[in-house]
Amino acid sequence: MEEQLTREEALTRKGFKHACHIMLYGDSSAKLFGKIPIKHIVLMQMRFDGLLGFPGGLVNPSKETLEAGLSRELHEEVGVAVHVGVDNHICSCLSSSCSELIMHFYIKKMTESELKELEKAAVTTATDHGFEVLGMVRVPLYFLRNGGGLPYFLSHSFISNSRAQLLSALQRCRLLSQGEIEKAVSQAEQMRRTRSGDPH
């Protein structure tokens, strides 16, 4: 379990690197196959290492604010300027995988059209596309037969604590109910066990 810090406390820690990441999301009226409501767009990305994560990266608070650094990283990774404010900050914590890293997580709601423009720019103008970022992906927030949709998505591999951040954010923003999240996690764990040859 990572140690939680306030944003202010995190910035007073000496000798730490800082990484900022953000979940960009919005509401959608679209339907999959014309009948399954998409409801919400939540963006993540396929990283250069094949893991799923949120856009963002390392920020140097001695040269820029956390939010300015995150906005800069977003411009490199998604190709458009996205303003990030202190009010978008959700949590800060010490990394469990790197003893000298503090991770900051943000959430920003955007319109469906803004998110679509961002997705286009991520492919056409982002400097990191094809290098650090292999593509933006939408998180499927629906359930299909045999675990399709969110459960299958959650069974993939995520960087660091981004999977936990996603689940927490889905609940915080009320994009899914607690019951739906628990169902998806349970089905995803079953899939992972089946893949590894351990059915129990």
Buried (B, 14 or more C-beta within 10 A) or exposed (E): EBEEBEBEEBBEEEEBBBBBBBBBBBBBEEEEEEEBEBBBBBBBBBBEEEBBBBBBBEBEBEEEBBBBBBBBBBBBBBBBEBEBEEEBBBBBBBBEEEEEBBBBBBBBBBEBEBBBBBBBBBBEEBEBBEEBBBEBBBBBBBBEEEBEBBBBBBBBEBBBBBBEBBBBBBBEBEBBEEEBBEBBBEBBEBBBEEEEEEEE
